[in-house]
Amino acid sequence: MGFLDKLFGTSELEICAPVAGKAVPVKEVSDPTFGEEIMGKGIAIRPTGNQIVAPCDCTVDLAFDTGHAVSLIADFGAEILIHVGLETVSLKGEHFSVKVKNGDKVKKGDVLIEFDREAIAAAGFDTITPIVVCNSSEYATFNTYVDKDVNPGDKIIGLKK
């Protein structure tokens, strides 16, 4: 962060890709809870990877036993939900392995969930993965960086209060 960024607060708070794949607008998610931004603004990733990693330094708010989703509180206050696939809760944890527990402090890039993308798709589930900021209304600026291939750690959302 440069001197002017500190002085004027022009730098964005960053949420990075939690999984490798193609970053797309959240409106491409067929589930209206995500696609219509009912839970908040965000993006989605069509995954090519099989790991969900922390998108920033944060605390695990809720690690679902089924492994299909994780709720995080970023150190800078964003409430982030990462949902692996659509309707995947009905798999009851099959093809998922949760690597964290509620209350864990994690660093950007730490593994949160491992999943078998191919098996989930073969079971008939859409693997598109929404990443939603549930308190997005608290941010004056909400920029998304989509329509590109991303790797874990690449910036996908930029926020300013």
Protein Blocks (a to p, Z undefined) as FASTA:
>chain_A
ZZklmmnopaccddddfbgcddddfklpmblklmnomnogcdddddfbfbdcdfbdcddf
bdcfklpaccdddfkopacdddehehklmnnopapacfbdehiacdehiafbdcdfklmm
mnopafbdcdddfklmmpmbdcddehiacdehiafbdcdZZ
